[in-house]
Amino acid sequence: MFKKLALRLRKENKAVNENISCPIEKGGNEFMDGLTKKAVKLYEKECDIKNFSKLVLSNPENTDHNEMVKELFDDGVTDPFIDEKLSMLADNKRFLNDLGLL
């Protein structure tokens, strides 16, 4: 979405005045590159905060998540809060391989 917006703005700016150059287009400008990266990180952080706030402030009386977790455990999903299961995962070579620890 961010890239599409930037591309659209670039096209609109070129159509308005082709004599003025855009410093972002030339590339190699460390200041503009850093500024752009910082702007994207701030935008992502703002989106994360909004989504987290929406999740946290959702209906506290809704307990569907508890039922979903119970169904998962009933279907045989490993409960990560049981010490025995956690120690089995810690000793599992395939799991450690997947994490890149072996």
C-alpha positions, 0 to 999 in steps of 0.5 A: 500500500505504501509503495503504491501511494509513493508511486502514484505521488511520483507520477502526479509530481512528474505530470505537474512539473518535469523540470523539478527533480525529485531527490528520492529518484536519484538514489544514493542520497543517504539522508533521504534513504535514512529518512524514508526508512525511518518514516516506514518504521514509524508508519509500521509502529503506528499500525502495530499500536492501532491493531494492538489497541483494537485487540486489547480494547475489544469486548472483555466479556467475549471468552471465545478464545478460551473455548478455542484453546480448549478445543485445540488441547482436546484435539491433541495440540501440545500445551506449552505450559506443562513443564513435561511437554516443555522439556520434551520440546527442549530435547527434541532434535528436530525442533532445535534443528528447525530453530537453527540451534543445532 
